[in-house]
Amino acid sequence: MAEMWINMGPQHPMTHGLWNLRIKVDGEIIVDAVPEIGYLHRGMEKIFEHRTYPQIGPITDRLCYGSSFTWNHLYCLTIENLMKLEIPERAKYIRVMVIEMQRIASHLMWIAAYAADLGLLAGFLWAMREREIFLDLMQALSGSRLTYNYARIGGVAADLPSDFERDALRAVNYFEKKLEEYEALYRDSKIFLMRNQGIGVLSKEDAINRGVTGPTLRASGVKYDIRKDQPYEVYEEIDFEPQSSPDCDCYGRYVVRMNEMRESCKIIRQALSKMPQGPVRVKTPLIGPQGDAIGRVEDPRGEGIMYVIGDGSEKPYRLKVRSPLFVILSAARQMLVGYKIADVVAIMGSIDVCMGETDK
Amino acid sequence: MIDLETELRSRIDGLKRKIVRKAVATCERRIERELPEKIGKELSELHAEKGFIRMRVERSSILKLCRLLKDSYKFNHLSLITTVDWDDRFELVYHLFSYPYNCAAEIKVEIPRDDPKVDSVTPLWGGANWHEREAYDMMGIVFLNHPDLRRILLPQEYEYFPLRKDFKMELE
């Protein structure tokens, strides 16, 4: 049969944002795939060079609407590394707690979108319902629902509101019960398993060579989590287990994310119980020093890096963002070739695409 | 009553950390001893500290250094390629990572402004492909032997390289 190219996107239910996947098919089988991105490019790195250090904070929120706090935190962490600041212990615990809440909210949005992609609409509604609880908690902290601007260079914007601890513990206890229900919904659904198991296989060697990180890498059998292996903030003090799966397929990515949410609940509980009293923010200089610094965190989607070069003025000379999805998308060909057109939705859904950070 | 499981896990974690620290130290020592011999004068800076190795190398031997790091020291993950415009020259900063040794490396390469060409490292790490396309797109650096050097974020017919310092934004 004749081969032909098909455009999936820039506007297609599969894409979750604006990007274009060009696939070459032979009948129903995919023989080549070329992702095209850039539809959401806002020139962030150029904008960063023209803003002062505190002004950049709110912009970094807009890197990813699904997990804005991790990017905001990564920016503050990088600038603290540059300025060699030591932040208060309480602020570190608050950050860890909010990062994990953000991770749960982000993974829930992923499972909601993924379930809808695969025709499981109940999954969409259930996950969005529970996500709202965590968004409410973070709204109580920061005042906004998606772009929090809660981390500051030198700590966090404000201390916890009254009764926050009680509400957070209740949310976590409630959510752990709900996770069992999710597992029953997905794991026992024959259609969900058929569309996931053995689909989108990305071997361990390919995953490492293509620079794939995060849950997608761990689902390919590499047990590597920056929170554990290169701890930042206070992850060293906290007892948790990085999740991995030897499956290498879409189902493995589902399993890793589900188990990560469970670990996040454990981390939130520990962070709340170990949190000391004290200040949450220190005074910081407005002018950054000369030199360079790097910040490296485990974003819900993979390895997030910011690399900053200061020239001794109030603005960064260069601020580079490493988006995990930017690299994972470039491995689309390795995951897609050999499968059918109908599997594209499942495979591209399983890597949790977020165009905001990819296009910067 | 002690919680046996938690206790065991924390001891295993401590042991793991000890083993990893030892591996990092071994890797650092090996690199500090062997690299200057193998690369020669082109390696102008080498400094290892706490699992972070900083290097500076001439443009001509970047591929040789990267191949050596990948094959002999297991730096199997390329995290990031950053481009910097220092007005009179460009600078590329490579961030590498080694999963088995759990340590990071930073390589800096200077490139003259009037001849912005450098060897591509995509043959070593497939992940470098889009990083190099982005570097070309934003800063106009040409990577030799790159399989598919096109613009990635901006339109193909765009004429400028916007992250260069002489590309002014309207607000200035």
Interface residues (C-beta under 8 A of the other chain):
Chain A: I37 G38 H41 G43 E45 K46 H50 D206 I208 N209 R210 G211 V212 T213 V222 Y224 D229 Q230 D239 E241 D292 I294 R296 E303 I305 Y307 I309 Y317 R318 K320 R322 F326 V327 L329 S330 A331 D359 K360
Chain B: T6 R9 S10 D13 V20 N76 H77 L78 S79 L80 T82 V84 D85 V93 H95 Y99 N102 E106 W125 G126 G127 A128 N129 W130 H131 E134 M138 R151 I152 L153 L154 P155 P162 L163 F167 M169 L171 E172
